[in-house]
Amino acid sequence: MSTLPGTPNCLMQVWHAHEHELRGWLGYQLRNDAMAEDLLQDVFIKAVRQRERFCGIENARAWLFEVTRNTLSDHLRRKREMVELPDDLVAEPQLNPAVDSLATCLPRVLTELNEADRDAITCCDLEGMSQEDYAHKIGLSLPAAKSRVQRARKRLKAQLASSCRVRFDETGRVCCFVPRPILPETAKKAP
């Protein structure tokens, strides 16, 4: 490597002592001498950027090898090759018809919750409002709003389980339920 203006002598001494070893290690890892040389130059530039601080490094050889390993890792991460999958290997998303049809039970169960729970579920889970925005809306701290949303979700789950007789399979997934559509008289009696 040629010396850059302002390069400390201590760096050049350490560099000349370990340059061959670093080049050999990179060449072995990459099996590509040209790429090894490019990465070695990157390591040298990183060392030069340390300026006089490099002279204060207790174990300069270890520092150079650590920077070299990190430079190699970054290179390999960027270089990661992508292989396109054939069309016949693309997985279809797994659908759970029981969960999808559970949505028919949700509107009625929502009317059975108290107003604060219904508002928390509607704003944060159905309308996508952030819990931070919800906290501002209702005038609570963020932790208090998060607690309110969590409690509302627990009560909604319990209400869905009892009102719609939701059952779970052995893996904990919804397997079946009894649908309960909204009845006109129930919608008017909502608390």
Buried (B, 14 or more C-beta within 10 A) or exposed (E): BEEEEEBBEBBBEBBEEBBEEBBEBBBEBBEEEEBBBBBBEBBBEBBBEBEEEBBEBEEBEEBBBEBBBEBBEEBEEEEEEEEEEEEEEEEEEEEEEBEEEBEBBBEBBBBBBEEEBBBBBBBBEEEEBEBEBBBEEBEBEBEEBBEBBEEBBEBBEEBBBEBBEBEEEEEEEBBBBEEBEBEEEBEEEBE
